[in-house]
Amino acid sequence: MIDWTFTPASLWTLIGVVLILSELALPGVIAVFFGIAALLVGLLLFLDVPIGPPAQILLFGVLGAALLLFARHRLKPWFRGQVETGGSGSEVLPEGTRARAQTDFVRGAGVVSLNGVRWNAESSDPIHAGDPVWLTGRRGLVLHVSAAPPRTPES
């Protein structure tokens, strides 16, 4: 017969795995560090380090916060991918990049999703939520988009 009881070590390990996997559904590169902290607490308990429940919770919080503060900026590109930046340090978004409208454009303004990020956008074209759009330019944090794909030299 299988013993389905949880030890504190297995419970912390399960919490760690769930937190790390939750990063796939809610990317923010935060939960993964608390997941690692939970795995470390579980490992210490597995190694029979005597830690009481209040100290486990405190250690989990301190480890999670420390990992978040000191490792997030180093590990974030692994989860989000590398971003090409221009000389000003701003992200390079090539013209013709395809995005998707998240809202209907009202008086030429709306919201688009590009690489999983929501951007404010402007367009002189009529655009509805769900429509594909193409980047034609950028002004600060506002993208300029078009409902028509860019013309290629062959077309």
Secondary structure as UniProt FT lines:
FT   HELIX           8..25
FT   HELIX           31..46
FT   TURN            47..48
FT   HELIX           53..80
FT   TURN            87..88
FT   TURN            95..96
FT   STRAND          98..101
FT   TURN            107..108
FT   STRAND          109..114
FT   TURN            115..116
FT   STRAND          117..122
FT   TURN            129..130
FT   STRAND          132..139
FT   TURN            140..141
FT   STRAND          142..146
FT   TURN            153..154
//
